[in-house]
Amino acid sequence: MTSPQQRPTPAPLAPRFAAMHTRPARWLARQYTRRQLPAASRVLRVCGVLWQPFWKDAPTVITRERHTGARMRLDLSDYFQRIAHYRGCYHELEILNTAAACVRPGDLVLDGGANIGLLTLFFSRLVGPKGCVVAVEPGPRALDGLRWHVGHNALDNVRIEPLGLSDEAAERTYKVPDFNNLGAGTLGPTAKRFRGQARDRLQVQTRRGDDLLDPIDPRPLFIKLDVEGFELRALRGLSQAIRARHPAILCEVNRETLALNGASPTEIAHLLAAEGYRMFALRQFGFLRGHRLEFPMISPDQLDQQRDVLFLHPDSVHWRRAASRFKDIAALPDTPHR
């Protein structure tokens, strides 16, 4: 999960933020944002919600996820948890809507880089009691939040794996920068913007994703990967599942974090293209019930312009499920009949 930049706010803006950073203004901002009205991010910025100095000593709150009704425990000093509080759900709405377009009751989901479990809550509702979510997270503090969300919401269809995804079973150093984003925890080098600072530094286990999945499980598989630059190695560790099951793969392609781990978005594209996958960007428009999600097909040279990419195999059930959202349907192969 990409971290916000810590840039000093110009002095003239501080009084304006201070004037808006009041309990009534924050309440109104939350009501506005939860309804997905236009320019919600701008409203949050004007009200000081995105200005970190106001939130250094903020409390932890318990609230309800607006899609599922699940209980969420959110640390308001954490940048992205705070946005989730104001949105009432995981902050990237296009990720939620992509999952809803591809996942059905009874499916299997591998949530790679589950963090405190906000997406896990959503996946759990999508797959239902006959489905399963395998939530993988190596960070101890994030794991504490993940276990809280699974336990307090009685998510019997979620299995927690306290480790990291890679292409080998090994022990690696896990680091969380001394920053306001728990999701920046990484198994690789930390980005330059963190200036080498680390709040946590400890040894954790990594495993191949193939070792966590039953090879004869017939359920459609959806894979979400947000593992701070380890996406290529995680995909290599899922080679058997990819080849045999053609899962849908929703993958973060952060050029900076991938480069720190000796990888690139192009390598991810080539790895999956060799297995027959096509790449799609996530495009969301509108607000309220007018939200519209499209999947325009992209080429490898467009990958650097994306934050998250959906990889689909034409010979998969997910292709058929997502076909109504393909933007350039004439340019795509025929939708399979299975």
Buried (B, 14 or more C-beta within 10 A) or exposed (E): BBBBEEEEEEEEEBEEBEEBBEEEBBEBBBEBBBEBEEEBBEBBBBBBBBBBEBBEEBEEEEBEBBBBEBBBBBBBBBBBBBBBBBBBBBBBBBBBBBBBBBBBEEBBBBBBBBBBBBBBBBBBBBBBEEBBBBBBBBBBBBBEBBBBBBEEBEBEBBEBBBBBBBBEEEEBEBBBBEBBBBBBBBBBBBBEBBEEEBBBEEEBBBBBBBEBBEEEEEBBBBBBBBBBBBBBBBBBBBBBBBEEBBBBBBBBBBBEBBBBBEBBBBBBBEBBBEEBBBBBBBEBEEBEEEEEBBBBBBEBEBBEEBBBBBBBBBEBBBBBBBBEBBEEEEEBEEBEEE
